[in-house]
Amino acid sequence: MSDVSGLPAAKGPLIYRQSIWTRVTHWIWAICLFFLLLTGLQIFNAHPALYIGHESGFEYENAILEIGAFNTEAGPRGRTTIFGQTFDTTGVLGMSGAAEQPVFTAFPGAVTIPSYRDLGTGRVVHFFFGWIFAATMMVWFVASFINGHIRRDIVPGPADLKGLPRDVAEHATLRFKHGRNYAPLQKLAYFSVFFILFPLIVATGLTMSPGVNAAAPWMLDLFGGRQTARTIHFIVMLLLVGFFIVHIVMVLLAGPLNELRSMITGWYRASPGTPSMDGDKP
């Protein structure tokens, strides 16, 4: 590749950016979240509604989301109700598949594990990867605290907050700088995921367990009841899916080969002018 003068573009130094702990936990999380999402949708299909409060049932009007299929004059249709507003979601939510043989589930089998109705298997697989996810999170926290990854790359400092407007403008114009440390937007995003969303999805998942309720009943009070915890769990899942989509887009825009090399080998090609350190490749 050449610059505007026709001369070969200068390459920045190859720096060691990601530790083995960061790389291994990253890929374990990716696998866990894939299975947790698809089995979670299988579990949600068993009762496709979300509530706010300690209780739910026909006599209550505390549902904030309901997905199902209903008969109409034109035949069955998929319908989704959010905060009292109803939408026809035939073909996507509530009713999917071919018109000759429709499937009446909240989420279609293409995005659930198993792809057919099987709550028992969905729960077993969900809990299996849930415990792996939680254990990996603890390993990451300990390792990242010891090696300084949290202090250096995750927790935003005053300088990061000061440089946030400029970083937002650079991202908006797709001008990415490849440095040793994370940019302010990266730090804010990862801090939100590691210190808010990950702990919250684990805690709300535990709050839905009767065994955990018996050992720690205060968790029900903390999250406003099991039904509210389930709703928060679902919302956090949507936020994590949104983060994943933005994350993949940023990887593609910033240079997928360089980003993948960083998360596989630890070595990252920085922008020209980035100072190298002892042990870094030129």
N, C-alpha and C positions, 0 to 999 in steps of 0.2 A: 504494500500500500504506500502511496506517495502523498505528500502534502500539496498545497496549492502551487508551490514553486516547482513541482515536478521531482523534487528530491525525495529519497526514501524517508518515510515518517520515522521519527525516533521512537524507540521502545523504552518504556520505563523499566525499572528494576523488577525482578521476580522476587517477591517477598514472601516470607512464611507468615501467613495470616490466621489460619484456623488450626487449633490444636486437635489432637486425636480425639479428645473428649467431645469437643464441639461437633466434629464430623460424625462420629459414631452415633451420638444422641440425636443429631439432625436426621439421619436416615432411619433410625428406629422410630422416631416420632412420625416421620412421613408414612411408614408402613402402618403404625398403630392408628393414626388418624384416618387413613383410608378405610380400614376395617371398622373402626368405631363409628364413622359416619354412616356407612352402608348398613351396618347392623343396627345402629340407632334408628334409622328410618324404618327398618323392619319392626323394631319394638314400638315405635310411634304408631305404625299402622294398626296395632292391636287396639288402640284407643286414640283415634286421630283428633284430639282436642287438647287445648291448653287452658289452664285456669289460673286465676289469682285468688289465693285464700287457702285455708286449711282443708276445705272439703269441696266435693263436687257431686253432681248428680242431677236428676231431672228437675228437682225442686229448686235448684240454684240457677242463678243467671250471672255467673262469674266467668264464663268462657270468653277468652280473647281471640281464640282461633279454633275453627272447626272445619274439617275437610271431610266430605262425604259425597254420596250419590243420592239423587232424589228423583222421583218419578214426576214427569211433566206431561202435558198433552202431546208433546212430540217424542215422548219416550224418556228413558233415564238420562240424566245429565250429571256431570261432575260439578260440585259447587264448593266454594271456599268462602268462609265468612271470617272477616278480620275486624275486630272491634265493632261488630254490628253491621259492617258493610259487606254485602254479598257479591261475589263474582262468579261467573260461569268459567270453570276451568276444565271443561271436558277435554279429554285427550292428554291432559297433563296431571292434574290432581283430582282425586275422587273417582274418576272413571277414565280408563286408558285402554289401549289395545285396539284391535280391529272391531269395526261396528258389528260384525257377525258374532263375535265372541268377546265382548268387553270384559275388562277386569275391574272389579269394584274395590279398589284399595286407595288409600290416601296418596301414597307415592307408588309409582309403577315399579314392577319387578326389576326393571333395568337398573334401578339405583338402590336396590336392597340386597342384603345377604342374609339368608338365601333369597333367590329371585322369586320364590313362591312363599305362600303363607307358612311360616314355621317359627313361631315366637320362641319356642324352647331353644332351638339351635341359635337363633339370633341373640338371645340373652347369654348363652354360654360363650359364644365367640366375643360378644361385646365385653363381658366381664374379664375374659382372658386378656384381651388387648388393653383393657382399661387398667388392670394392675401393672402390666408391662409399662404402659404410658406413665403411670404415677411413679413407679420405681425409677424409670429413666429420668424423670423430672428431678427426683431427689439427687441422683448421681450428678446430673448437670449442675444443679445448684452448688453442691459441695465442690466439685472440680473447678467450676467457673469462679467460685469465691477464692479458692486457693491460688489459681493461676492468674487472677486479676482480670479475667475476661468480663466479669460483671462490672467492676469498677471502671475499666478502660473502655468497654464497647457497648454496655447496655444502659447503665444509669446516666441520664443526661445531666450535664453540668451547666454552670452559668454561661460558659463560652458556647455551648451547644444551643442554649435557648436564645442567646444573642444572635447566633448565626442562622437561626431557623428561617427567617424571612428570605434570606439569600438562597438557602438550600431549596426552599419551596419554589422560588423563581427558576433556579437551575433545573429542577426536575420538570417543571412545567414546560421548559424549552428543550428538554431532553439533552441537557448538558451535564454529563455525569463525570465526576472526578473519582478516580480509582486510587485510594490512599490506603495507608496501613490501618487507620481507625475508621469506624463507621461514621457516616454523615449524621447530622442532627435528626433528620427525618427517620433514618434507619434506627437510631437509638430510641426515639419515641415509639416507633412501631414495635420493636423487639421488647422494650420495657413493658408496653401494654400487654403483649402476648405472654411474656414469661412471668410477670408479677401480678397481672390481673386476670387475663382470660384462662391461662392454664390452671392456676390455683382454683379459680372459680368453677371451672367445669368439673374438676375433681371433687371439690367440696360439695357441689350440688348433686353430683352423682352419688356420693356417699350418703347424703341426706335422704335420698329416696330409698335407702336400704333399711328395712325393719330392724335388722341386727344392729346397724349403726345407731338407729334411733333409740334402741334400748340401752346402748352403752353411752351414747352422747345425746340425750334428748334436747340439750341446749341448741343443737344444730337446727332443729325444727323451728325454734323461736328465732334463730338468727336469720333464716331465709323465709320466714312467714308461712311455714307449713310445707308439707311434701308436694302439694300441687304447685305452689309458687316456685319451689325449688326445681320442679320439672320444667316449668316455663322458662326460668332463668337458664337452665341447662340447654334448652332448645335454642334460646336466643344467642347464647355464647357460641353454640355450634355454628349458627349462621354467621356470626362475626368472624370465626376462625376460617370458615369457607371463603368469606370475603377477603380476609388477609391472604389466604393461599392464592387466590386469583390475582390479587395485586402483586404478590411476591413473584409469581411466575412471569407476569408481564414485565416487571422490573428486571428480572434475570434476562429475559429475551432482549430487552432494550439496552441493557448495560453490557451485553456480550456474553452469551450463554456458555461458550467454551471456557472462557476465563473464569466465570462463576462456578461452573461444574468442576474445573480443575481445583479450584480453591476448596470445595467441599468434598473432594475425593482424595487429593494429595496434600492439601494445606497450602500449596504454593499459589500465589496470586500475582498477576501482572499489573503493577501499579502504573499510574500516569507518569509521563516523563517529568523529571524534576523531583520526584518523591525520594527523599533520602533513604538509602539502604542501611541496614544494620549488619553487624558481624554475623555471619552464618547465612545471610541472604545471598541468593544467586544474582549475578549481574543481569 
